[in-house]
Amino acid sequence: MIALSLAEIAEVVGGQTHDIPDPSVRVTGRVVRDSREVEPGSLFVAFAGERVDGHDFAPAVVAAGAAAVLATRPVGVPAIVVDDVQTALGALARHVVGRLGATLVALTGSAGKTSTKDLIAQVLQRKAPTVWTPGSLNNEIGLPLTALSATEDTRFLVLEMGARGIGHIRYLTDLTPPRIGLVLNVGTAHIGEFGGREQIAQAKGELVEALPEDGAAILNADDPLVRAMSSRTKAKVILFGETDEADVRAENVRLTDAGRPAFTLHTPSGCSDVTMRLYGEHHVSNALAAAAVAHELGMSAEEIAIALSEAGSLSRWRMEVTERPDGVTVVNDAYNANPESMRAALRALVAMGEATRPQGGRTWAVLGKMAELGDEALAEHDAVGRLAVRLNVSKLVAVGGREAAWLQLGAYNEGSWGEESVHVSDAQAAVDLLRSELRPGDVVLVKASRSVGLECVAQALLESGAEGEVAAR
C-alpha cells in the first residue's frame, strides 16, 4: 500500500486511535484480513465472522509485526477503532486509489471474469507495473483489499467486480472509480437471486454508468444485452467480438489439434495472429476483451498478440490441464459453474478429446450442481445433460443429489442409455468409478459450482496417476 501514517488512516476512515504510542508510525506492508498473511508494517483488518472473530488475533498479529489493527473495539494493542470495518476498509481504498497515478480497469460479466482478468493483467504487465484481483476476490471486501495492494509504482489496476443484486457494482465503483469499464456478457449465473437476465443486465450495466466522459466502455458486440449498454454511458464505446461491426474482432477462429484457440486479431491499428495456451474456443471472446483494453491503453496489435499467445491461467481450478504419467488427462475446472461456463467447458473437453480419439481415448464429463439458478435449475441441468450427449461426450458422471439426477435424466432423455451416463451419490463414488474405468488417452473434465467441492475428485485422480491409488479428500 502507499505508505500512510496511523494518524492519516484514522482520519481517512473516521476512526479513533487506541494504544498507539506514536501515531506517526506508517503502514508500509499489506492490508490483510487473514492473520497468516501479516508481515512487518501490515494493517490487519479484524472482521467478526460467524465462526471466527478477527479481534481475537489482534495480539498475535501485532507480535508478528503488524503496525496496527483496524477494529470495532479496543483490543489491547495498537488499533484504529471504527464503527464498521467494512465501511472503513472501503473508505481507505477510495482514498488510496485517489492518490494513485494508475489507470483503473474494471470488468464484470456472468461468465469468464476471472480468466479475462488474468489475461488483461498478463498483457498490461508487459507495458507497465500492474496490480490485479487475485483469484475471484471481487466483492466488497476483496476489491478494496486488492486496490490497497497497489503502490506508487503501479500504473494499471485491474479489478474484477462481482454482483449478486442491483446496486452491488455501483457500490464497488464508488470505492474504486474506473476509467475503463468492460462488460463481458449477460448470462444466467445467479439468476435465482436476480430474477431474470434483464435484471442481471441492469446490474452489470452499473459499471458503464460509472465511467467518466474521458473513459472507455468496452462492450461485447456479440451479446445484445451488453451491446445495448452503450446508451447507458457517457464514455467512449469500444466494441469487441466476432461480428464485422466490432472495433476489436477475431477472424479465422479455429482450434489446434490440442484444443487451443487460434485466430487473427484485428484492431483499429492493425492485425496479428494469436495461438493461445489456454483450452477452449470460449477464450477467444475473453482474449478479444483483453485486447480491446490493451489497445485502448496504447499497445499495438503485434504486442497484444504476442502477450495473448504466451498468457496462461493465473487462478486455480479453472481449466487446469494435467496429463498423468499413464496418459490420462485431467481437466480441473471445478472452481465454479453456471450454464454458460458449463457449455463452454464441455465443448473444450470434446475438442481436447479429438486429439486422443485415434488412440482410443474417451471423454469423461464429471459434473455436479450449478448453484443459484432458482426456478431455472431443473431446465438448465437437464439442458447440460442433453448437450453432453449431442456433443458426443463418451461418459457423463453426474455427482450429487437432485441437480445431478436432473443432469443424468437430461442425458438419458436425449438418448444416453446403458453406461454412457451414470448418477453417483458423492465425490468418493465418482473417484471409485473413475479409478476402475479410466485408461490411457482418456480426457476427464471435472466441473461444478464451488459449493460442491469437486476439485477433490480432480486431485484424487492426479494422486492416483502419480501413486497408483486414490484417496478422495
C-alpha positions as CSV (number, residue, x, y, z in Angstrom):
1,M,0.0,0.0,0.0
2,I,1.0,3.6,-0.4
3,A,2.7,4.4,3.0
4,L,0.3,6.2,5.3
5,S,0.7,7.0,9.0
6,L,-1.7,5.6,11.5
7,A,-2.9,9.1,12.2
8,E,-3.7,9.7,8.5
9,I,-5.5,6.4,8.3
10,A,-7.6,7.2,11.3
11,E,-8.6,10.5,9.8
12,V,-9.5,8.9,6.4
13,V,-11.7,6.2,8.0
14,G,-13.2,8.4,10.7
15,G,-11.7,6.2,13.5
16,Q,-10.1,6.7,16.9
17,T,-6.6,5.6,17.8
18,H,-6.2,3.3,20.8
19,D,-3.0,2.1,22.5
20,I,-0.8,3.7,19.7
21,P,2.3,5.3,21.3
22,D,3.3,7.0,18.1
23,P,0.6,7.9,15.5
24,S,3.2,8.9,13.0
25,V,4.2,5.2,12.5
26,R,3.5,4.3,8.9
27,V,1.8,1.3,7.4
28,T,4.3,0.1,4.9
29,G,3.1,-3.5,4.5
30,R,0.0,-5.1,3.1
31,V,-3.5,-4.6,4.3
32,V,-4.8,-8.1,5.2
33,R,-7.8,-9.8,6.8
34,D,-6.0,-13.2,7.3
35,S,-3.7,-13.2,10.3
36,R,-1.5,-15.7,8.5
37,E,-0.7,-13.1,5.8
38,V,0.6,-10.4,8.3
39,E,4.1,-9.1,7.6
40,P,6.1,-6.3,9.2
41,G,4.3,-3.0,8.7
42,S,0.9,-4.5,7.9
43,L,-2.6,-3.2,8.8
44,F,-4.7,-6.1,10.0
45,V,-8.5,-5.7,9.4
46,A,-10.4,-7.5,12.1
47,F,-13.7,-8.9,10.7
48,A,-16.0,-10.6,13.0
49,G,-17.4,-13.7,11.3
50,E,-19.9,-16.3,12.4
51,R,-17.2,-18.7,13.4
52,V,-14.0,-16.6,13.8
53,D,-13.6,-13.1,15.2
54,G,-10.5,-11.3,13.9
55,H,-10.3,-9.3,17.0
56,D,-9.2,-12.4,18.9
57,F,-6.0,-12.5,16.7
58,A,-5.0,-8.8,17.5
59,P,-2.2,-9.6,20.0
60,A,-0.7,-12.2,17.7
61,V,-0.7,-10.1,14.5
62,V,1.0,-7.2,16.3
63,A,3.6,-9.6,17.7
64,A,4.1,-10.7,14.1
65,G,4.9,-7.2,13.0
66,A,1.6,-5.6,12.2
67,A,1.6,-1.8,12.7
68,A,-2.0,-1.8,14.0
69,V,-5.4,-3.4,13.8
70,L,-8.5,-1.9,12.2
71,A,-11.2,-2.9,14.7
72,T,-14.6,-2.1,16.1
73,R,-13.4,-2.1,19.7
74,P,-10.1,-1.6,21.7
75,V,-8.0,-4.8,21.6
76,G,-5.2,-4.0,24.0
77,V,-2.7,-3.4,21.2
78,P,-2.3,-0.5,18.7
79,A,-5.6,-0.2,16.9
80,I,-7.8,2.2,14.9
81,V,-11.3,1.8,16.2
82,V,-14.3,2.4,13.8
83,D,-18.0,1.7,13.8
84,D,-17.8,-0.7,10.9
85,V,-14.6,-2.2,9.5
86,Q,-16.0,-2.9,6.0
87,T,-17.1,0.7,5.6
88,A,-13.7,1.8,6.9
89,L,-11.8,-0.5,4.5
90,G,-13.8,0.9,1.6
91,A,-13.0,4.5,2.6
92,L,-9.3,3.7,2.9
93,A,-9.3,2.1,-0.6
94,R,-11.1,5.0,-2.1
95,H,-8.5,7.4,-0.6
96,V,-5.6,5.4,-1.8
97,V,-6.9,5.0,-5.3
98,G,-7.5,8.7,-5.4
99,R,-3.8,9.3,-4.7
100,L,-2.6,6.7,-7.2
101,G,-1.4,7.7,-10.7
102,A,-2.7,4.4,-12.0
103,T,-5.4,3.8,-14.7
104,L,-8.2,1.7,-13.2
105,V,-9.7,-1.0,-15.3
106,A,-12.8,-2.7,-14.0
107,L,-14.6,-5.7,-15.5
108,T,-17.8,-7.7,-14.9
109,G,-19.9,-10.3,-16.6
110,S,-21.8,-13.5,-15.9
111,A,-19.0,-15.8,-17.1
112,G,-15.3,-15.6,-17.8
113,K,-14.5,-12.7,-15.5
114,T,-11.5,-14.3,-13.8
115,S,-10.0,-15.8,-16.9
116,T,-10.3,-12.4,-18.7
117,K,-8.9,-10.5,-15.8
118,D,-5.9,-12.8,-15.8
119,L,-5.4,-12.2,-19.5
120,I,-5.7,-8.4,-19.1
121,A,-3.2,-8.5,-16.3
122,Q,-0.6,-10.5,-18.2
123,V,-0.9,-8.3,-21.3
124,L,-0.7,-5.0,-19.5
125,Q,2.2,-6.2,-17.3
126,R,4.3,-6.0,-20.5
127,K,3.7,-2.3,-20.7
128,A,3.9,-1.2,-17.1
129,P,3.6,-2.4,-13.5
130,T,0.2,-3.9,-13.0
131,V,-1.8,-5.0,-9.9
132,W,-4.9,-7.2,-10.3
133,T,-7.5,-9.1,-8.4
134,P,-6.2,-12.4,-7.1
135,G,-8.4,-15.3,-7.8
136,S,-12.1,-14.2,-7.6
137,L,-11.8,-11.8,-4.7
138,N,-14.3,-9.5,-6.5
139,N,-16.7,-8.4,-3.7
140,E,-17.0,-5.6,-1.2
141,I,-14.1,-7.0,0.8
142,G,-11.8,-8.5,-1.8
143,L,-11.9,-5.5,-4.1
144,P,-10.7,-2.8,-1.6
145,L,-8.0,-5.2,-0.4
146,T,-6.8,-5.6,-4.0
147,A,-6.8,-1.8,-4.5
148,L,-4.8,-1.3,-1.3
149,S,-2.1,-3.6,-2.6
150,A,-1.2,-1.1,-5.3
151,T,2.0,1.0,-4.7
152,E,3.4,4.3,-6.0
153,D,4.9,2.4,-9.0
154,T,1.5,0.8,-10.1
155,R,0.3,2.1,-13.4
156,F,-2.6,-0.3,-14.1
157,L,-5.0,-1.5,-11.5
158,V,-7.3,-4.3,-12.9
159,L,-10.3,-5.1,-10.7
160,E,-12.9,-7.8,-11.2
161,M,-16.3,-6.8,-10.0
162,G,-19.0,-9.4,-9.0
163,A,-22.7,-8.7,-8.2
164,R,-25.5,-10.6,-6.5
165,G,-28.0,-7.9,-6.8
166,I,-28.9,-4.4,-8.1
167,G,-26.6,-1.8,-6.6
168,H,-23.6,-4.0,-5.9
169,I,-21.5,-2.9,-8.8
170,R,-22.4,0.7,-8.2
171,Y,-21.1,0.4,-4.6
172,L,-17.8,-1.1,-5.9
173,T,-17.3,1.6,-8.5
174,D,-17.9,4.2,-5.8
175,L,-15.0,2.7,-3.9
176,T,-12.7,2.4,-6.9
177,P,-13.9,4.6,-9.8
178,P,-12.7,3.1,-13.1
179,R,-11.6,4.9,-16.2
180,I,-12.1,1.8,-18.4
181,G,-15.1,-0.5,-17.8
182,L,-15.5,-3.9,-19.5
183,V,-18.7,-5.9,-19.6
184,L,-18.2,-9.5,-21.0
185,N,-21.7,-11.0,-21.2
186,V,-25.1,-11.3,-19.5
187,G,-25.9,-15.0,-18.8
188,T,-27.8,-16.9,-16.1
189,A,-25.2,-17.1,-13.3
190,H,-27.1,-16.1,-10.0
191,I,-30.3,-15.8,-12.0
192,G,-32.1,-17.2,-8.9
193,E,-31.1,-14.2,-6.9
194,F,-31.6,-11.6,-9.7
195,G,-34.9,-12.9,-11.0
196,G,-34.1,-12.7,-14.8
197,R,-31.5,-11.8,-17.4
198,E,-32.9,-8.3,-17.8
199,Q,-32.2,-7.7,-14.1
200,I,-28.7,-9.1,-14.5
201,A,-28.1,-6.7,-17.4
202,Q,-29.4,-3.8,-15.2
203,A,-26.9,-4.7,-12.5
204,K,-23.9,-5.3,-14.8
205,G,-24.6,-2.0,-16.7
206,E,-23.9,-0.1,-13.5
207,L,-20.3,-0.4,-14.4
208,V,-20.5,1.7,-17.6
209,E,-22.8,4.2,-15.9
210,A,-19.9,5.0,-13.5
211,L,-17.4,5.8,-16.3
212,P,-16.2,9.4,-16.8
213,E,-16.6,11.2,-20.1
214,D,-12.9,10.7,-20.9
215,G,-13.2,7.0,-20.1
216,A,-14.0,3.9,-22.3
217,A,-16.8,1.4,-22.1
218,I,-15.7,-1.9,-23.7
219,L,-18.7,-4.0,-24.6
220,N,-19.3,-7.4,-26.2
221,A,-20.8,-6.8,-29.6
222,D,-21.9,-10.4,-29.8
223,D,-24.2,-10.1,-26.7
224,P,-27.3,-8.0,-27.4
225,L,-27.9,-7.2,-23.7
226,V,-24.3,-6.0,-23.3
227,R,-24.3,-4.0,-26.6
228,A,-27.4,-2.2,-25.5
229,M,-25.5,-0.8,-22.5
230,S,-23.8,1.7,-24.9
231,S,-26.8,4.0,-24.3
232,R,-26.1,4.0,-20.5
233,T,-22.7,5.6,-20.6
234,K,-21.2,9.0,-21.4
235,A,-17.8,7.4,-22.1
236,K,-16.4,6.3,-25.5
237,V,-17.8,2.9,-26.5
238,I,-15.5,0.2,-27.9
239,L,-17.0,-3.0,-29.2
240,F,-15.3,-6.4,-29.3
241,G,-16.4,-9.7,-30.7
242,E,-16.5,-11.8,-33.9
243,T,-19.0,-9.6,-35.7
244,D,-17.7,-7.4,-38.5
245,E,-19.1,-4.4,-36.6
246,A,-16.7,-4.9,-33.7
247,D,-13.7,-2.5,-33.3
248,V,-11.6,-5.3,-32.0
249,R,-12.5,-8.6,-33.6
250,A,-11.4,-12.1,-34.4
251,E,-11.3,-13.8,-37.8
252,N,-10.4,-17.3,-38.9
253,V,-11.2,-18.7,-35.5
254,R,-10.2,-22.3,-35.1
255,L,-8.9,-24.9,-32.6
256,T,-5.5,-26.5,-32.8
257,D,-5.2,-30.3,-32.6
258,A,-4.8,-29.9,-28.8
259,G,-8.0,-27.9,-28.4
260,R,-6.3,-24.5,-28.1
261,P,-7.9,-21.5,-29.8
262,A,-6.2,-19.7,-32.6
263,F,-7.4,-16.6,-34.6
264,T,-6.4,-13.5,-36.4
265,L,-6.7,-10.4,-34.1
266,H,-8.0,-7.2,-35.8
267,T,-7.7,-3.9,-34.1
268,P,-8.1,-0.3,-35.4
269,S,-4.3,-0.1,-35.7
270,G,-3.5,-3.4,-37.3
271,C,-3.8,-7.2,-37.1
272,S,-1.8,-10.1,-35.9
273,D,-2.1,-13.9,-35.4
274,V,-2.8,-15.4,-32.0
275,T,-2.5,-19.0,-30.8
276,M,-3.4,-19.3,-27.1
277,R,-2.0,-21.6,-24.4
278,L,-5.5,-21.9,-22.8
279,Y,-8.0,-24.5,-23.8
280,G,-11.4,-24.0,-25.4
281,E,-12.9,-21.7,-28.1
282,H,-14.7,-19.6,-25.4
283,H,-11.4,-18.0,-24.6
284,V,-11.5,-16.2,-27.9
285,S,-14.1,-13.8,-26.6
286,N,-12.0,-13.3,-23.4
287,A,-8.9,-12.6,-25.4
288,L,-10.7,-10.1,-27.6
289,A,-11.9,-8.3,-24.4
290,A,-8.3,-8.2,-23.1
291,A,-7.1,-7.0,-26.5
292,A,-9.6,-4.1,-26.5
293,V,-8.4,-2.9,-23.1
294,A,-4.8,-3.1,-24.1
295,H,-5.4,-1.3,-27.4
296,E,-7.2,1.5,-25.6
297,L,-4.1,1.8,-23.4
298,G,-1.8,2.1,-26.3
299,M,-0.5,-1.3,-27.1
300,S,-0.1,-2.4,-30.8
301,A,-1.8,-5.4,-32.3
302,E,1.5,-7.3,-32.5
303,E,2.3,-6.6,-28.8
304,I,-1.1,-7.8,-27.8
305,A,-1.0,-10.9,-29.9
306,I,2.4,-11.9,-28.5
307,A,1.2,-11.4,-24.9
308,L,-2.1,-13.3,-25.5
309,S,-0.2,-16.2,-27.1
310,E,2.1,-16.5,-24.1
311,A,-0.5,-16.0,-21.4
312,G,-1.6,-18.8,-19.1
313,S,-4.1,-19.2,-16.3
314,L,-3.2,-17.3,-13.0
315,S,-6.1,-18.7,-11.0
316,R,-6.6,-22.2,-9.6
317,W,-9.1,-24.8,-10.8
318,R,-10.0,-23.1,-14.0
319,M,-9.4,-25.4,-16.9
320,E,-6.2,-26.7,-15.2
321,V,-5.0,-29.3,-17.6
322,T,-2.6,-32.0,-16.3
323,E,-1.6,-35.2,-18.0
324,R,-0.9,-38.2,-15.7
325,P,2.1,-40.4,-16.4
326,D,-0.2,-43.1,-17.7
327,G,-1.6,-40.8,-20.4
328,V,-4.9,-39.8,-18.7
329,T,-5.6,-36.1,-19.0
330,V,-7.4,-34.4,-16.1
331,V,-9.1,-31.0,-16.6
332,N,-9.8,-29.4,-13.3
333,D,-12.4,-26.7,-13.9
334,A,-14.1,-27.1,-10.5
335,Y,-13.8,-23.6,-9.1
336,N,-17.4,-22.7,-10.2
337,A,-20.1,-23.4,-12.8
338,N,-23.1,-21.8,-14.5
339,P,-24.9,-22.8,-17.6
340,E,-22.7,-20.7,-19.9
341,S,-19.4,-21.9,-18.5
342,M,-20.6,-25.5,-18.3
343,R,-21.4,-25.5,-22.0
344,A,-18.1,-23.9,-22.9
345,A,-16.2,-26.5,-20.8
346,L,-18.0,-29.4,-22.5
347,R,-17.1,-28.0,-25.9
348,A,-13.5,-27.6,-24.8
349,L,-13.5,-31.2,-23.5
350,V,-14.7,-32.5,-26.8
351,A,-12.1,-30.5,-28.7
352,M,-9.3,-31.9,-26.5
353,G,-10.7,-35.4,-26.9
354,E,-10.5,-35.3,-30.6
355,A,-6.7,-35.5,-30.4
356,T,-6.9,-38.7,-28.4
357,R,-9.6,-40.5,-30.4
358,P,-7.2,-42.1,-32.9
359,Q,-5.5,-43.8,-29.8
360,G,-8.9,-44.9,-28.5
361,G,-9.2,-42.1,-25.9
362,R,-12.5,-41.2,-24.4
363,T,-14.0,-38.0,-23.0
364,W,-15.4,-38.0,-19.5
365,A,-17.6,-35.2,-18.1
366,V,-17.7,-35.4,-14.3
367,L,-20.3,-32.8,-13.4
368,G,-22.2,-31.5,-10.3
369,K,-24.7,-28.9,-9.3
370,M,-24.8,-25.4,-10.7
371,A,-26.0,-23.3,-7.8
372,E,-28.2,-20.2,-7.6
373,L,-30.4,-20.9,-10.7
374,G,-33.7,-20.6,-8.9
375,D,-36.7,-21.7,-10.9
376,E,-34.4,-22.3,-13.9
377,A,-32.4,-25.0,-12.1
378,L,-34.3,-28.1,-13.5
379,A,-34.3,-26.9,-17.1
380,E,-30.7,-25.8,-17.0
381,H,-29.3,-29.0,-15.6
382,D,-31.5,-31.0,-18.0
383,A,-30.1,-28.9,-20.9
384,V,-26.5,-29.6,-19.9
385,G,-27.1,-33.3,-19.7
386,R,-28.6,-33.2,-23.2
387,L,-25.7,-31.1,-24.5
388,A,-23.2,-33.7,-23.3
389,V,-25.0,-36.3,-25.5
390,R,-25.3,-34.0,-28.5
391,L,-21.5,-33.3,-28.3
392,N,-20.9,-37.0,-28.2
393,V,-19.1,-36.9,-24.8
394,S,-18.2,-40.5,-24.2
395,K,-19.2,-40.8,-20.5
396,L,-21.2,-38.5,-18.2
397,V,-20.8,-38.9,-14.5
398,A,-23.3,-36.8,-12.6
399,V,-22.3,-36.3,-9.0
400,G,-24.5,-35.4,-6.1
401,G,-28.2,-35.1,-5.3
402,R,-31.3,-33.7,-7.1
403,E,-29.5,-31.5,-9.5
404,A,-27.1,-34.2,-10.5
405,A,-30.1,-36.5,-11.1
406,W,-31.5,-33.9,-13.5
407,L,-28.2,-33.8,-15.4
408,Q,-28.3,-37.6,-15.8
409,L,-32.0,-37.6,-16.7
410,G,-31.4,-35.0,-19.4
411,A,-28.7,-37.2,-20.9
412,Y,-31.0,-40.2,-20.7
413,N,-33.9,-38.4,-22.4
414,E,-31.5,-37.2,-25.2
415,G,-30.6,-40.8,-26.0
416,S,-27.8,-41.7,-23.5
417,W,-28.6,-45.3,-22.4
418,G,-26.6,-48.1,-20.9
419,E,-23.4,-47.0,-19.3
420,E,-22.9,-43.8,-21.3
421,S,-24.2,-41.7,-18.3
422,V,-24.4,-42.5,-14.6
423,H,-25.5,-40.8,-11.4
424,V,-23.4,-41.3,-8.3
425,S,-24.1,-40.0,-4.8
426,D,-20.8,-38.2,-3.9
427,A,-17.2,-37.5,-4.8
428,Q,-15.9,-40.7,-3.4
429,A,-18.3,-42.7,-5.5
430,A,-17.1,-40.8,-8.6
431,V,-13.5,-41.5,-7.8
432,D,-14.1,-45.2,-7.3
433,L,-15.9,-45.4,-10.6
434,L,-13.2,-43.5,-12.5
435,R,-10.4,-45.4,-10.9
436,S,-11.8,-48.6,-12.2
437,E,-12.7,-47.3,-15.7
438,L,-10.0,-44.8,-16.9
439,R,-7.5,-45.9,-19.4
440,P,-4.6,-44.2,-21.3
441,G,-5.7,-41.5,-23.7
442,D,-8.9,-40.6,-21.7
443,V,-9.7,-36.9,-21.0
444,V,-11.6,-36.1,-17.8
445,L,-13.4,-32.8,-17.2
446,V,-14.4,-32.1,-13.5
447,K,-16.8,-29.2,-13.1
448,A,-19.4,-27.9,-10.6
449,S,-20.3,-24.9,-8.5
450,R,-17.8,-24.1,-5.8
451,S,-20.1,-25.2,-3.1
452,V,-19.9,-28.8,-4.4
453,G,-16.2,-29.1,-3.9
454,L,-15.5,-31.4,-6.8
455,E,-11.9,-30.3,-7.0
456,C,-11.2,-33.2,-4.6
457,V,-12.1,-35.6,-7.5
458,A,-9.6,-34.0,-9.8
459,Q,-6.9,-34.0,-7.1
460,A,-7.7,-37.7,-6.3
461,L,-7.3,-38.6,-10.0
462,L,-3.9,-36.9,-10.1
463,E,-2.8,-38.6,-7.0
464,S,-4.0,-41.9,-8.5
465,G,-1.9,-41.4,-11.6
466,A,1.2,-40.4,-9.5
467,E,1.0,-43.0,-6.7
468,G,-1.2,-45.8,-8.1
469,E,-4.0,-45.3,-5.6
470,V,-6.8,-42.8,-4.9
471,A,-7.9,-41.0,-1.8
472,A,-10.7,-38.5,-2.2
473,R,-10.3,-35.8,0.4
